[in-house]
Amino acid sequence: MIKNVLCYGDSNTYGYMPGYGTRYPREIRYPGRLQMLLGDEYNVIEEGCSGRTTLYDDPVDGWKNGMDYLMPCIYSHRPIDIVVLMLGSNDLKITFHLNAEQIAQSAGKLVDVIQSFTAEKQEFVPKIILVSPPEIGRNIRTSAFYGAFDEGSIEESKRFPEFYREVAKKKGCIFFDAAKYIYPSDVDSLHLTPDGHITLAKELSEVVKNLKI
């Protein structure tokens, strides 16, 4: 039976191309690449949205709250066997005044919804890979996104793994530290290079293949 893998995330799941604002082709962006690596036994579902937060309303783009879309997304794609959840980078925007621990806890609330909603609507809970997002790049000051993010965002992003690991353990998720393998483009210090997408897909594919479903 084909296993459905839902990749739920922000611009780095969407495949935002740094410096251009356009989208990498499917064979480059990590969910598409993951599909290629996993093969026909899996169906990888791309659900990336640039600017998506965990559960906060952006003052400019309020519709990018990740909690608001989560249940409709799950319901429309069910049954879902695996969820790759990579959110939190946009929560580091200055406007939210959040630290890494608070952001990890917010990601944990998304995990709670995934677990409770799938238990009700598809009668089994998917394996959840909770991804600690990559760091904000060292050159954020020269990025087009400087002002939304600042040097403090860099420091908080380095603390993600510690707190995401704790949440994953508490919620019974698989923890994945993206910062161990990838780093954002020097162009904007936020978005992945093609090599970053390819590496992320490769590392995640190994995790997915080793899951017992």
Buried (B, 14 or more C-beta within 10 A) or exposed (E): EEBBBBBBBBBBBBBBBBEEEEBBEBEBBBBBBBBEBBEEEBBBBBBBBBBBBBBBBBEEBEEBBBBBBBBEBBEEBBBBBBBBBBBBBBBBBEEBEBBBBBBBBBBBBBBEBBBEBBEEEBEEBBBBBBBBBBBBBEBBEEBEBBEBBBEBBBBBBEBBBEBBBBBBEEBEBBBBBBBEBBBBBBBBBBBBBBEBBBBBBBBBBEBBEEBEE
